[in-house]
Amino acid sequence: MDGMNYLTVAYLGMIAGIALWTWTVVNRSKSIEARLHAVETSMGIVASDADTIAKEQAE
C-alpha cells in the first residue's frame, strides 16, 4: 500500500472513529437528560424552579 492510500484509509478511519464517539456522547447525553427529567418530575420540581433550588442548596 503506497502512502496516499494509507493516508486515505487512516483519515476515513479517524472520521469513522470521531463519528462513533460523537454518536455515543449524544446518546449518553439524551439518556442522562431523560433520567434527570424523571427525577425532577418525581420530586415535583418544575424546570423554572430548578435554578432557585440550586441557589438555596448553595447557601
C-alpha positions in Angstrom: 0.0 0.0 0.0 1.5 3.3 -1.0 1.5 6.4 1.1 -1.6 8.1 -0.4 -3.8 5.0 0.0 -2.5 4.6 3.6 -3.4 8.2 4.4 -6.9 7.8 2.8 -7.6 4.8 4.9 -6.3 6.5 8.1 -8.4 9.6 7.5 -11.5 7.6 6.9 -10.8 5.6 10.0 -10.4 8.8 12.0 -13.6 10.2 10.7 -15.5 7.0 11.5 -14.0 7.0 15.0 -15.0 10.6 15.7 -18.5 9.9 14.3 -18.9 6.9 16.6 -17.6 8.8 19.6 -20.0 11.7 18.9 -22.9 9.4 18.5 -22.1 7.7 21.8 -21.8 11.0 23.6 -25.1 12.3 22.2 -26.9 9.1 23.2 -25.5 9.2 26.7 -26.5 12.9 27.0 -30.1 12.1 25.9 -30.1 9.2 28.5 -28.9 11.5 31.3 -31.3 14.2 30.3 -34.2 11.7 30.4 -33.1 10.4 33.8 -32.7 13.9 35.2 -36.2 14.8 33.9 -37.7 11.7 35.6 -36.0 12.6 38.9 -37.2 16.2 38.7 -40.7 15.0 37.9 -40.8 12.6 40.8 -39.7 15.3 43.2 -42.2 17.8 41.8 -39.6 20.2 40.6 -40.6 22.5 37.7 -37.8 23.5 35.3 -38.3 27.2 36.0 -37.7 26.5 39.8 -34.6 24.5 39.3 -32.2 27.5 39.5 -33.8 28.8 42.7 -33.4 25.3 44.3 -29.7 25.2 43.3 -29.2 28.7 44.9 -30.9 27.5 48.1 -28.6 24.5 48.2 -25.5 26.6 47.8 -26.4 28.8 50.7 
